[in-house]
Amino acid sequence: MSYKELENIIDTKIQKAIRKHELIVAFISSIIGLVFIMGLFHAILLNHTQINAFCLR
């Protein structure tokens, strides 16, 4: 096995690891974004019901 073949094997392993890591980071960030959007939507809804209750009083 030559040095060049070994280098290619290591490069492909590193690229696979980077791809996997990018996928995990993207998945986690999308979940965090979804939770943030849901929280924002919930806060807007809550605020809307409070405004309605205050105006109807």
C-alpha positions as CSV (number, residue, x, y, z in Angstrom):
1,M,0.0,0.0,0.0
2,S,1.5,3.3,-1.1
3,Y,1.4,6.5,0.8
4,K,-1.0,8.0,-1.8
5,E,-3.5,5.2,-1.3
6,L,-3.4,5.6,2.4
7,E,-3.9,9.3,2.1
8,N,-6.9,8.8,-0.1
9,I,-8.4,6.3,2.3
10,I,-7.9,8.7,5.2
11,D,-9.3,11.6,3.2
12,T,-12.5,9.7,2.4
13,K,-12.9,8.7,6.1
14,I,-12.5,12.3,7.1
15,Q,-15.0,13.5,4.5
16,K,-17.6,10.9,5.7
17,A,-17.1,12.0,9.3
18,I,-17.5,15.7,8.3
19,R,-20.7,14.8,6.3
20,K,-22.1,12.9,9.3
21,H,-21.3,15.7,11.6
22,E,-22.9,18.3,9.3
23,L,-26.0,16.2,9.1
24,I,-26.2,15.9,12.9
25,V,-25.6,19.7,13.4
26,A,-28.3,20.5,10.8
27,F,-30.8,18.2,12.4
28,I,-30.2,19.6,15.9
29,S,-30.4,23.2,14.6
30,S,-33.6,22.5,12.8
31,I,-35.1,21.0,15.9
32,I,-34.0,24.1,17.9
33,G,-35.5,26.3,15.2
34,L,-38.8,24.4,15.3
35,V,-39.0,24.6,19.1
36,F,-38.3,28.4,18.9
37,I,-41.0,28.9,16.2
38,M,-43.5,26.9,18.2
39,G,-42.7,28.9,21.3
40,L,-43.1,32.2,19.5
41,F,-46.4,31.0,18.0
42,H,-47.6,29.9,21.4
43,A,-46.6,33.3,22.9
44,I,-48.4,35.2,20.2
45,L,-51.5,33.0,20.7
46,L,-51.4,33.5,24.4
47,N,-50.9,37.2,24.0
48,H,-53.9,37.4,21.6
49,T,-56.2,35.6,24.0
50,Q,-55.1,37.9,26.8
51,I,-55.8,41.0,24.6
52,N,-59.2,39.6,23.7
53,A,-60.1,38.8,27.3
54,F,-58.9,42.3,28.3
55,C,-60.9,44.1,25.5
56,L,-64.1,42.0,26.2
57,R,-64.0,42.8,29.9
